[in-house]
């Protein structure tokens, strides 16, 4: 009975190839964890676990796509283990488009600002790594993972272009909004800051609330905020939250 069961389990592929499949899945988990590690350190929505699952799942789907239909074809070509004539793209092609729905779940729009695009792109890339591992392109998958990992690290440390700008979320409560508007515009020009999102709420008690999202090359410091508040007596309260 035991020998019959073992023979049945190995009827499609020899044990050495089954172990190779398992090794590919393990490698996909490791590479997915490497990619997810960088994202989790920045407190992104999709972290290590998500990237491991995506990468390993993609590798599994690639294995199923490439080898899963071997028992439907006579295994005349021993070197191919019965895969001659199959279409390895039938399942893998669906991963490329299907993973886009998962990536859409980590993109958030808040006013004029959008967050999560890089995380969504990394998720999509992780699926590609999993497909590569499942297809047996081991070194290509490893090198691609290292490329993206290094790009993420280097471009966060040495940001260029718009990525070099820091973000701040400013909130003010003032008692004279008309005078404050001109003063705020002048101060932002002195700071060299650009407004990316704003919201103004006029209360019934006569005060006005401002919520601003701004960007400039350096974060607005505590001393800068303190100096501005002291120069404007109409400011009742204020807060400054850096955006990481």
C-alpha positions in Angstrom: 0.0 0.0 0.0 2.8 2.4 0.9 4.7 1.6 -2.2 1.6 2.1 -4.3 1.0 5.6 -2.7 4.6 6.7 -3.3 4.4 5.5 -6.9 1.2 7.4 -7.4 2.6 10.6 -6.0 5.7 10.4 -8.2 3.8 9.3 -11.4 4.1 12.7 -13.0 7.5 13.9 -11.9 10.6 12.2 -10.3 11.4 13.0 -6.7 14.4 15.2 -7.7 12.1 17.5 -9.8 9.5 17.7 -7.0 12.3 18.8 -4.7 13.4 21.3 -7.3 9.8 22.7 -7.3 9.8 23.0 -3.5 13.2 24.8 -3.7 11.8 27.3 -6.1 8.9 28.0 -3.8 11.3 28.5 -0.9 13.5 30.9 -2.9 10.4 32.9 -3.9 9.5 33.3 -0.3 13.0 34.5 0.5 13.1 37.0 -2.4 9.6 38.2 -1.5 10.7 38.8 2.1 13.7 40.8 0.9 11.5 43.1 -1.1 8.9 43.4 1.6 11.5 44.1 4.3 12.3 47.5 2.7 8.6 48.4 2.4 7.8 47.4 6.0 10.7 49.5 7.4 8.9 52.5 5.9 5.6 51.4 7.5 3.9 50.8 4.2 0.5 49.0 3.9 2.0 46.0 2.2 4.8 44.5 4.2 6.9 41.4 4.5 4.0 38.9 4.8 2.1 40.4 1.8 5.2 40.3 -0.4 6.0 36.7 0.6 2.5 35.6 -0.2 2.5 37.4 -3.5 5.9 36.1 -4.6 5.3 32.5 -3.5 1.8 32.5 -4.9 3.1 33.7 -8.3 5.8 31.1 -8.2 3.2 28.4 -7.5 1.0 29.6 -10.3 4.0 29.6 -12.7 4.8 26.0 -11.7 1.2 25.0 -12.3 1.1 26.9 -15.6 4.4 25.4 -16.8 4.1 21.8 -15.4 0.6 21.3 -14.1 -0.8 19.8 -17.2 1.9 17.2 -17.8 -0.5 14.3 -17.1 -2.7 15.3 -20.0 0.0 14.6 -22.5 1.9 11.4 -23.2 5.4 11.8 -21.7 7.3 10.7 -24.8 10.0 13.3 -24.3 11.6 12.1 -21.1 13.8 15.2 -20.8 10.7 17.4 -20.7 8.8 15.2 -18.2 5.7 15.3 -20.3 5.5 19.1 -20.8 6.1 19.0 -24.6 3.3 20.8 -26.4 1.8 22.5 -23.3 1.2 26.3 -23.0 3.1 27.6 -20.0 1.6 31.1 -20.4 -2.0 30.0 -19.9 -2.0 30.6 -16.1 1.0 33.0 -15.8 -0.6 35.5 -18.1 -3.4 35.9 -15.7 -1.0 36.8 -12.8 0.2 39.9 -14.6 -3.2 41.4 -14.9 -4.7 39.8 -11.8 -2.1 41.3 -9.4 -3.1 44.8 -10.5 -6.3 44.4 -8.4 -4.3 43.7 -5.3 -2.0 46.7 -6.0 -5.0 49.0 -6.3 -5.9 48.2 -2.7 -2.8 49.9 -1.4 -3.2 53.2 -3.4 -4.8 56.0 -1.4 -5.8 59.4 -2.6 -6.1 62.3 -0.1 -7.0 65.5 -1.8 -4.3 66.2 -4.3 -1.8 63.8 -2.9 -1.6 60.1 -3.8 0.1 57.5 -1.6 0.9 53.9 -2.3 1.9 54.0 -5.9 5.4 52.7 -5.2 4.1 49.9 -3.0 1.6 48.9 -5.6 4.4 48.8 -8.2 6.6 46.7 -5.9 3.8 44.3 -5.4 3.4 43.9 -9.1 7.2 43.4 -9.5 7.1 40.8 -6.7 4.7 38.8 -8.7 7.1 38.9 -11.6 9.9 37.6 -9.3 7.7 34.8 -8.3 6.9 33.9 -11.9 10.6 34.0 -12.7 11.4 31.6 -9.9 8.6 29.3 -10.8 9.8 29.3 -14.4 13.3 28.3 -13.3 15.0 31.7 -14.1 16.7 31.7 -10.6 19.6 34.0 -11.2 17.5 36.5 -13.2 15.0 36.6 -10.3 17.8 37.1 -7.7 19.5 39.9 -9.7 16.1 41.7 -10.4 15.4 41.5 -6.7 18.7 43.0 -5.8 18.3 45.8 -8.4 14.9 46.9 -7.0 16.1 46.5 -3.4 19.1 48.7 -4.0 17.1 51.3 -6.0 14.6 51.6 -3.2 17.4 52.1 -0.6 19.5 54.5 -2.6 16.7 56.7 -3.9 15.2 57.0 -0.4 18.6 58.0 1.0 19.7 60.1 -2.0 16.4 61.4 -3.3 16.3 63.3 -6.7 13.7 65.5 -8.3 10.3 65.8 -6.6 11.2 62.9 -4.3 13.8 65.1 -2.6 11.0 67.3 -1.2 9.7 66.8 2.3 6.1 67.1 3.3 4.4 68.7 6.2 0.8 68.8 7.3 0.0 72.2 8.9 -3.1 73.1 10.9 -4.1 76.5 12.0 -7.0 77.9 14.0 -7.3 81.7 13.6 -9.7 84.4 14.7 -9.3 86.6 11.6 -9.1 84.6 8.5 -9.0 87.6 6.1 -5.8 89.0 7.5 -4.3 85.5 7.9 -4.7 84.6 4.3 -2.3 87.2 3.1 0.2 86.5 5.9 0.1 82.8 5.2 0.8 83.3 1.5 3.7 85.5 2.3 5.1 83.1 4.8 5.0 80.2 2.5 6.9 82.1 -0.1 9.6 82.9 2.5 9.7 79.2 3.4 10.0 78.2 -0.3 7.1 75.8 0.2 4.4 74.7 -2.2 0.8 73.8 -1.2 -0.3 70.4 -2.6 -3.6 70.2 -0.7 -5.7 72.6 1.4 -9.0 72.8 3.3 -10.6 75.8 5.0 -13.4 75.4 7.5 -15.2 78.5 8.9 -16.8 77.8 12.3 -19.9 79.4 13.7 -17.9 81.0 16.6 -16.1 83.1 14.0 -12.8 81.2 13.9 -11.4 79.6 10.8 -9.5 76.3 10.5 -6.8 75.7 7.9 -5.5 72.3 7.0 -2.6 72.5 4.6 -0.3 69.9 3.0 2.9 71.5 1.8 6.2 70.3 0.3 9.7 71.9 0.3 13.3 70.6 0.3 13.4 70.4 4.1 10.8 69.9 6.7 9.2 72.9 8.5 11.0 73.1 11.8 9.6 73.8 15.2 11.5 77.1 15.4 10.1 78.2 12.1 6.5 77.5 13.2 7.1 79.1 16.5 8.4 82.3 14.9 5.5 82.5 12.5 2.9 82.0 15.3 4.5 84.7 17.5 4.4 87.2 14.6 0.7 86.6 14.0 -1.6 87.4 17.0 -4.7 86.1 15.2 -3.4 82.5 15.4 -5.1 80.7 18.3 -3.5 77.3 17.8 -1.3 75.5 15.3 0.2 72.1 14.7 2.9 70.8 12.4 3.2 67.1 11.4 6.0 65.9 9.1 4.9 63.5 6.4 7.2 60.5 6.0 
